[in-house]
Amino acid sequence: MPKTVVMVHGYSVRSLSAYGQFPALFVAEGFTTADIELSAFDSLDNSVTCDDLAAALEEQVAALEARGLDVADAAFVVHSTGAIIVRRWMLNRLEKGQAQPSHFVSLAGANHGSTLAQLGVSILNRLRGTLQGADGVGQQVLNDLDYGSAFLRALNREWLTAFNAGRLKKTFLFSMIGDYHKDLVDQLFWQTKENGSDTTVRICGGNLNYTWISADPDVIPPVFVPEVMNAQVPHLVLAGICHTGDHGIIDSVRAAADAPFAAVMDALRVVDDPSYAAVGAKWAAVTGAWNAQNPNDCSSLLIFRLTDESERPITDSLILLTDSNGATGAGTDVLQAHQPIQNQVDGSVVSFYVLSDAFSGGNVCNVQIAPKSGSPLVDYRTVDYDATANAMTIVQPNETTYIDVEVKRDVSKTYQIVNYSTNPDINKQWPPLP
């Protein structure tokens, strides 16, 4: 096992009690109190970003290294927003050639965002912040947590590239998340009672396995070009566990045998590739059985981003999931409730939360994208992607797919050349052009 455990909490935490019984249980497993580090950071200041927190983490780790910490013999056990902060920190260190952790264990990590990010800036959360004495609601962190945010896209694009290049092999990576969203308080908002979520993070949003697709509309017919992970990261669905509270992935743990802590110890006991593969196979069997038993919860997240050829965002569009006849009914049938969701900061990002079995089972045969410029002179063509042969590439159970679509602008209406010999009316104004 690693010598040191560093625990990192999530958004809005203001007390070390957020780590529950985990530190004491780690001691019972043989770690010394001196080798357990508990993070404490402020995510509620409206000026603080996840990039800021990753940079501040490096300052603290550097100080620990000066006192003898060996990062290469340290496990980072992270919860919720802590997952994306630590992953950003890891990539930053990777670029500098610095040591990487021996283990990274994501507990309900918001690795691809959270449905609560937009709800978090509401008046209800502002009121909660006021009652807690916080300086704000963490506006910038919540923006970073929104589906398809610039932060999450950069993080996951760089992570996928580094992973497939083998640059993250020095760290044993794990992700786990619960499925419980049935408490009475969770029924107040649709975001907290979503199928396939732990009240805060979707199961697919916590998964460290995902796909990145470049959609090429210039090929006839238009095609999806996928980049998949070249190895599977062990991912576990914990039945009956939610994000926080009495059923929380940390809060509910009282003994070493409790499922979340037992799974963490499974991860920390991994010392080589064979033991890593064994945990992966064990978790895959559990999660596969959960998928079969919970078809209404086994879902996938599609995150579209539309730009033009100069990478300018296209913030107004209509994206339809249709059957082979162009009917949208089949597309509606595969969607979870309250979809799609448009990113609040970058309107070019639109996400769809779909039932995995229904989508990949042939209910959706086409993805139709109709970008809109808002101008009578500039236009985009509507693009139809045949998803029939690509469904299993586009959607994997409990995973996220990023889909980048670059559409060329049609500017032909903005310019005309007039031959002077035609004796044009030089006083005529346009538009329309002569």
C-alpha positions as CSV (number, residue, x, y, z in Angstrom):
1,M,0.0,0.0,0.0
2,P,1.1,3.6,-0.4
3,K,2.7,5.3,2.6
4,T,0.6,8.4,2.6
5,V,-3.1,9.2,2.0
6,V,-4.1,12.7,1.0
7,M,-7.9,13.3,1.2
8,V,-9.4,16.1,-0.9
9,H,-13.0,17.3,-0.3
10,G,-15.5,18.8,-2.7
11,Y,-17.5,22.0,-3.3
12,S,-18.8,24.1,-0.4
13,V,-17.1,22.1,2.4
14,R,-16.2,24.2,5.4
15,S,-15.2,21.6,8.0
16,L,-12.8,18.7,8.3
17,S,-15.8,16.7,9.5
18,A,-16.5,16.2,5.8
19,Y,-14.1,13.3,5.8
20,G,-16.2,11.4,8.3
21,Q,-14.7,8.2,9.7
22,F,-12.3,7.7,6.8
23,P,-9.2,9.0,8.6
24,A,-9.8,6.9,11.7
25,L,-10.4,3.8,9.5
26,F,-7.2,4.4,7.6
27,V,-5.4,4.4,10.9
28,A,-7.0,1.1,11.7
29,E,-5.8,-0.2,8.4
30,G,-2.2,0.5,9.4
31,F,-1.6,4.1,8.3
32,T,-0.1,6.4,10.9
33,T,-1.9,9.7,11.8
34,A,1.2,11.6,10.5
35,D,0.8,10.0,7.1
36,I,-2.8,11.1,6.6
37,E,-3.2,14.6,5.1
38,L,-6.6,16.4,5.0
39,S,-7.2,19.1,2.5
40,A,-9.0,22.3,3.4
41,F,-9.8,24.8,0.7
42,D,-12.3,27.6,0.1
43,S,-14.5,27.0,-2.9
44,L,-17.2,29.5,-2.0
45,D,-15.4,32.7,-2.8
46,N,-16.8,33.9,-6.1
47,S,-13.4,34.8,-7.5
48,V,-11.8,31.4,-6.9
49,T,-11.6,28.9,-9.9
50,C,-10.7,25.3,-10.1
51,D,-7.4,26.3,-11.8
52,D,-6.7,28.5,-8.7
53,L,-7.3,25.6,-6.4
54,A,-5.1,23.2,-8.4
55,A,-2.3,25.8,-8.3
56,A,-2.8,26.3,-4.6
57,L,-2.7,22.5,-4.1
58,E,0.7,22.4,-5.7
59,E,2.0,25.0,-3.3
60,Q,0.8,22.9,-0.3
61,V,2.2,19.7,-1.8
62,A,5.6,21.4,-2.5
63,A,5.7,22.4,1.2
64,L,5.0,18.8,2.2
65,E,7.6,17.5,-0.2
66,A,10.1,19.8,1.5
67,R,9.3,18.1,4.8
68,G,9.7,14.6,3.3
69,L,6.5,13.7,1.5
70,D,7.1,11.3,-1.4
71,V,4.3,12.0,-3.9
72,A,5.1,8.8,-5.8
73,D,4.2,6.8,-2.6
74,A,1.0,8.8,-1.9
75,A,-2.6,8.0,-2.6
76,F,-5.1,10.8,-3.3
77,V,-8.6,9.9,-2.2
78,V,-10.9,12.6,-3.5
79,H,-14.6,13.5,-3.4
80,S,-16.8,15.4,-5.9
81,T,-15.1,18.6,-7.0
82,G,-11.9,17.5,-5.4
83,A,-11.5,15.0,-8.3
84,I,-11.2,17.6,-11.0
85,I,-8.9,19.8,-8.9
86,V,-6.5,16.9,-8.3
87,R,-6.6,15.8,-11.9
88,R,-5.8,19.3,-13.0
89,W,-2.9,19.4,-10.5
90,M,-1.7,16.0,-11.8
91,L,-1.6,17.3,-15.4
92,N,0.2,20.4,-14.3
93,R,2.9,18.4,-12.6
94,L,3.1,16.1,-15.6
95,E,4.0,19.0,-17.9
96,K,6.8,19.9,-15.5
97,G,8.1,16.3,-15.2
98,Q,7.2,16.2,-11.5
99,A,6.3,13.0,-9.5
100,Q,2.7,11.6,-9.8
101,P,0.7,9.9,-7.0
102,S,0.8,6.2,-6.7
103,H,-3.0,6.0,-6.5
104,F,-5.9,8.2,-7.5
105,V,-9.3,7.2,-6.2
106,S,-12.3,9.3,-7.2
107,L,-15.3,9.0,-4.9
108,A,-18.3,10.5,-6.7
109,G,-15.9,12.7,-8.6
110,A,-17.5,15.4,-10.7
111,N,-15.2,14.4,-13.5
112,H,-17.5,15.6,-16.3
113,G,-19.6,18.1,-14.3
114,S,-22.6,18.2,-12.1
115,T,-26.3,18.8,-12.9
116,L,-26.4,21.0,-9.7
117,A,-23.9,23.5,-11.1
118,Q,-26.6,25.7,-12.6
119,L,-28.9,25.2,-9.6
120,G,-26.0,26.2,-7.3
121,V,-26.1,29.8,-8.4
122,S,-29.8,30.1,-7.6
123,I,-31.2,32.2,-4.9
124,L,-31.6,29.1,-2.7
125,N,-27.9,28.5,-2.7
126,R,-27.2,32.2,-2.1
127,L,-29.5,32.0,0.9
128,R,-27.6,28.9,2.1
129,G,-24.3,30.7,1.7
130,T,-25.6,33.6,3.7
131,L,-26.7,31.4,6.5
132,Q,-23.3,29.6,6.6
133,G,-21.5,32.9,6.6
134,A,-19.8,32.3,3.3
135,D,-18.5,35.1,1.1
136,G,-20.3,33.8,-2.0
137,V,-21.6,30.7,-3.7
138,G,-18.4,29.9,-5.6
139,Q,-19.6,31.3,-8.9
140,Q,-16.4,30.5,-10.7
141,V,-16.2,26.9,-9.4
142,L,-19.8,26.3,-10.3
143,N,-19.1,27.6,-13.8
144,D,-16.2,25.1,-14.0
145,L,-18.6,22.4,-12.9
146,D,-21.2,23.1,-15.6
147,Y,-21.4,20.4,-18.4
148,G,-18.9,21.2,-21.2
149,S,-17.3,24.1,-19.4
150,A,-14.0,25.4,-20.7
151,F,-12.2,24.0,-17.6
152,L,-13.7,20.5,-18.0
153,R,-13.1,20.3,-21.7
154,A,-9.5,21.3,-21.4
155,L,-9.0,18.9,-18.4
156,N,-10.6,15.9,-20.1
157,R,-9.0,16.6,-23.5
158,E,-5.5,16.8,-22.0
159,W,-6.2,13.8,-19.7
160,L,-7.3,11.6,-22.6
161,T,-4.2,12.5,-24.6
162,A,-1.9,11.9,-21.7
163,F,-3.7,8.6,-20.8
164,N,-3.5,7.2,-24.3
165,A,0.2,8.2,-24.5
166,G,0.9,6.2,-21.4
167,R,1.9,9.2,-19.4
168,L,-0.4,8.5,-16.5
169,K,0.7,4.9,-16.1
170,K,2.6,5.6,-12.9
171,T,-0.7,6.2,-11.1
172,F,-3.3,3.5,-10.5
173,L,-6.6,5.2,-11.4
174,F,-10.0,4.3,-9.9
175,S,-13.5,5.8,-9.9
176,M,-16.6,4.9,-8.0
177,I,-20.0,6.5,-7.4
178,G,-23.4,5.7,-5.9
179,D,-26.9,5.5,-7.4
180,Y,-29.2,6.6,-4.5
181,H,-31.5,9.6,-5.0
182,K,-34.7,8.7,-3.1
183,D,-34.6,10.7,0.1
184,L,-37.5,13.1,0.6
185,V,-35.2,16.2,0.4
186,D,-34.0,15.0,-3.0
187,Q,-37.5,15.2,-4.4
188,L,-37.5,19.1,-4.2
189,F,-35.6,19.6,-7.4
190,W,-35.4,17.6,-10.6
191,Q,-31.6,17.9,-10.5
192,T,-31.3,16.0,-7.2
193,K,-33.6,13.1,-8.2
194,E,-32.2,12.4,-11.6
195,N,-32.2,8.8,-12.7
196,G,-28.6,7.4,-12.8
197,S,-27.2,9.9,-10.3
198,D,-26.2,10.1,-6.7
199,T,-28.3,13.4,-6.2
200,T,-25.4,15.5,-7.3
201,V,-23.2,13.8,-9.9
202,R,-24.4,11.4,-12.6
203,I,-22.8,8.0,-12.7
204,C,-21.5,8.6,-16.2
205,G,-20.2,12.0,-14.9
206,G,-18.1,10.3,-12.3
207,N,-16.6,7.8,-14.6
208,L,-13.0,8.2,-15.7
209,N,-13.7,6.2,-18.9
210,Y,-15.0,8.4,-21.7
211,T,-14.8,9.1,-25.4
212,W,-13.9,12.1,-27.5
213,I,-15.4,12.5,-31.0
214,S,-14.5,14.9,-33.8
215,A,-17.6,15.2,-36.0
216,D,-16.6,15.9,-39.6
217,P,-19.5,17.4,-41.5
218,D,-17.5,18.0,-44.7
219,V,-17.2,14.3,-45.5
220,I,-20.1,12.9,-47.5
221,P,-21.9,11.4,-45.7
222,P,-20.8,13.2,-42.5
223,V,-18.9,11.0,-40.1
224,F,-18.1,10.7,-36.4
225,V,-14.3,10.1,-35.7
226,P,-13.9,8.7,-32.2
227,E,-10.9,8.7,-29.9
228,V,-11.4,6.1,-27.2
229,M,-9.4,5.3,-24.1
230,N,-6.9,2.5,-24.9
231,A,-7.5,0.8,-21.5
232,Q,-10.3,0.7,-19.0
233,V,-10.1,2.4,-15.7
234,P,-11.8,0.4,-12.9
235,H,-15.2,1.9,-12.3
236,L,-17.7,0.8,-9.6
237,V,-21.4,1.6,-9.0
238,L,-22.2,1.4,-5.3
239,A,-25.9,0.5,-4.9
240,G,-27.8,2.5,-2.2
241,I,-25.1,5.1,-1.9
242,C,-25.6,8.8,-2.6
243,H,-23.4,11.9,-2.7
244,T,-23.6,13.1,0.9
245,G,-25.8,12.7,4.0
246,D,-26.9,9.5,5.7
247,H,-26.4,7.4,2.6
248,G,-23.3,9.4,1.5
249,I,-20.3,7.8,-0.1
250,I,-18.2,9.2,2.8
251,D,-20.8,10.1,5.5
252,S,-22.5,6.7,5.6
253,V,-19.2,4.8,6.4
254,R,-18.9,3.6,9.9
255,A,-16.8,0.4,9.6
256,A,-14.1,-0.9,7.3
257,A,-16.5,-3.4,5.9
258,D,-18.9,-0.7,4.6
259,A,-18.9,-0.8,0.8
260,P,-17.3,2.6,-0.1
261,F,-14.4,2.2,2.3
262,A,-13.9,-1.5,1.4
263,A,-13.7,-0.5,-2.3
264,V,-11.2,2.3,-1.5
265,M,-9.0,-0.3,0.3
266,D,-9.3,-2.7,-2.7
267,A,-7.9,0.2,-4.7
268,L,-5.1,1.1,-2.3
269,R,-3.9,-2.6,-2.0
270,V,-3.2,-2.6,-5.7
271,V,0.6,-2.8,-6.2
272,D,1.1,-4.0,-9.8
273,D,-0.7,-4.6,-13.1
274,P,-2.1,-8.0,-12.2
275,S,-3.7,-6.8,-9.0
276,Y,-5.0,-3.7,-10.8
277,A,-6.6,-5.9,-13.5
278,A,-8.1,-8.1,-10.7
279,V,-9.8,-5.1,-9.1
280,G,-11.0,-3.9,-12.6
281,A,-12.6,-7.3,-13.3
282,K,-14.2,-7.4,-9.9
283,W,-15.7,-4.0,-10.2
284,A,-16.8,-4.5,-13.8
285,A,-18.8,-7.6,-12.8
286,V,-20.6,-5.7,-10.1
287,T,-21.3,-2.7,-12.3
288,G,-22.4,-4.9,-15.2
289,A,-24.9,-6.6,-13.0
290,W,-26.1,-3.2,-11.8
291,N,-26.5,-2.1,-15.4
292,A,-28.7,-5.1,-16.2
293,Q,-30.8,-4.5,-13.0
294,N,-31.3,-0.8,-13.5
295,P,-32.1,0.0,-17.2
296,N,-33.8,3.3,-16.3
297,D,-30.7,4.5,-14.5
298,C,-27.9,3.1,-16.8
299,S,-27.4,6.3,-18.9
300,S,-24.9,8.2,-20.9
301,L,-24.0,11.8,-21.4
302,L,-23.4,13.4,-24.8
303,I,-21.8,16.8,-24.7
304,F,-21.9,18.7,-28.1
305,R,-19.8,21.7,-28.9
306,L,-20.5,23.6,-32.1
307,T,-18.0,26.0,-33.6
308,D,-17.2,27.4,-37.1
309,E,-14.0,26.9,-39.0
310,S,-12.4,29.7,-37.1
311,E,-13.3,28.0,-33.8
312,R,-15.9,30.7,-33.0
313,P,-18.7,29.3,-30.9
314,I,-22.1,28.8,-32.5
315,T,-24.4,29.6,-29.6
316,D,-27.7,29.1,-31.3
317,S,-28.6,25.7,-32.7
318,L,-31.1,22.9,-32.9
319,I,-29.8,19.4,-32.3
320,L,-32.3,16.6,-32.9
321,L,-32.0,12.9,-32.2
322,T,-34.2,11.2,-34.8
323,D,-35.1,7.8,-36.2
324,S,-34.4,6.6,-39.8
325,N,-37.5,8.6,-41.0
326,G,-36.4,11.8,-39.4
327,A,-39.0,11.6,-36.7
328,T,-38.0,13.0,-33.3
329,G,-40.2,10.7,-31.2
330,A,-37.5,8.0,-31.0
331,G,-35.0,10.6,-29.9
332,T,-37.4,11.8,-27.2
333,D,-37.9,8.3,-26.0
334,V,-34.2,7.9,-25.2
335,L,-33.8,11.1,-23.3
336,Q,-33.9,11.3,-19.6
337,A,-36.0,14.2,-18.3
338,H,-35.2,17.9,-18.6
339,Q,-32.9,17.5,-21.6
340,P,-31.0,19.0,-23.3
341,I,-29.0,21.4,-21.1
342,Q,-27.1,24.4,-22.5
343,N,-24.0,25.6,-20.8
344,Q,-24.7,28.9,-19.1
345,V,-21.4,30.5,-20.0
346,D,-20.7,29.0,-23.4
347,G,-23.9,28.6,-25.4
348,S,-22.1,26.5,-28.0
349,V,-22.2,23.6,-25.6
350,V,-25.3,21.5,-25.4
351,S,-25.6,18.2,-23.5
352,F,-28.0,15.3,-23.8
353,Y,-28.5,12.7,-21.1
354,V,-29.7,9.5,-22.7
355,L,-30.7,6.0,-21.7
356,S,-27.8,3.8,-22.9
357,D,-29.8,0.8,-23.9
358,A,-32.4,2.7,-25.9
359,F,-29.8,4.8,-27.7
360,S,-27.4,2.0,-28.6
361,G,-30.4,-0.4,-29.4
362,G,-31.2,1.5,-32.6
363,N,-33.9,3.9,-31.4
364,V,-31.7,6.7,-32.7
365,C,-30.5,6.4,-36.2
366,N,-29.6,10.1,-37.0
367,V,-28.2,13.1,-35.2
368,Q,-29.4,16.3,-37.0
369,I,-27.6,19.5,-36.3
370,A,-29.0,22.8,-37.5
371,P,-26.7,25.7,-36.4
372,K,-28.2,29.2,-36.6
373,S,-26.3,32.5,-37.1
374,G,-29.1,35.0,-36.3
375,S,-28.1,36.9,-39.4
376,P,-29.9,37.0,-42.8
377,L,-26.5,37.1,-44.6
378,V,-24.5,34.4,-42.8
379,D,-25.8,30.9,-42.7
380,Y,-24.8,27.3,-41.9
381,R,-26.0,24.2,-43.5
382,T,-27.9,21.6,-41.6
383,V,-25.8,18.4,-41.0
384,D,-27.2,14.9,-40.7
385,Y,-25.1,12.2,-39.1
386,D,-26.0,8.6,-39.6
387,A,-25.6,7.2,-36.1
388,T,-26.8,3.7,-37.0
389,A,-23.3,2.2,-37.3
390,N,-21.8,4.5,-34.6
391,A,-24.2,4.1,-31.7
392,M,-21.9,1.9,-29.7
393,T,-19.0,4.2,-30.3
394,I,-21.0,7.3,-29.4
395,V,-22.6,5.9,-26.3
396,Q,-21.1,3.5,-23.7
397,P,-23.1,2.6,-20.6
398,N,-22.4,5.0,-17.7
399,E,-19.9,7.0,-19.8
400,T,-19.6,10.5,-21.2
401,T,-18.9,11.4,-24.9
402,Y,-17.6,14.7,-26.0
403,I,-18.6,15.6,-29.6
404,D,-16.9,18.5,-31.4
405,V,-18.7,19.7,-34.5
406,E,-17.1,22.3,-36.8
407,V,-19.5,23.8,-39.3
408,K,-18.4,26.1,-42.1
409,R,-20.0,29.5,-42.4
410,D,-21.9,30.2,-45.6
411,V,-21.0,33.9,-46.3
412,S,-22.0,34.0,-50.0
413,K,-24.8,36.5,-49.4
414,T,-22.4,39.1,-47.9
415,Y,-20.4,39.9,-51.0
416,Q,-20.9,40.6,-54.7
417,I,-18.8,42.0,-57.5
418,V,-20.5,44.3,-60.1
419,N,-19.1,45.0,-63.5
420,Y,-19.1,48.7,-64.2
421,S,-19.9,48.2,-67.9
422,T,-23.4,47.1,-66.9
423,N,-24.1,50.7,-65.9
424,P,-25.1,49.8,-62.4
425,D,-27.2,52.2,-60.2
426,I,-24.4,53.4,-58.0
427,N,-26.8,55.2,-55.7
428,K,-28.7,52.0,-54.8
429,Q,-28.1,50.9,-51.3
430,W,-27.9,47.4,-50.0
431,P,-28.8,44.9,-48.6
432,P,-29.9,43.2,-50.7
433,L,-26.7,43.4,-52.8
434,P,-27.0,44.5,-56.4
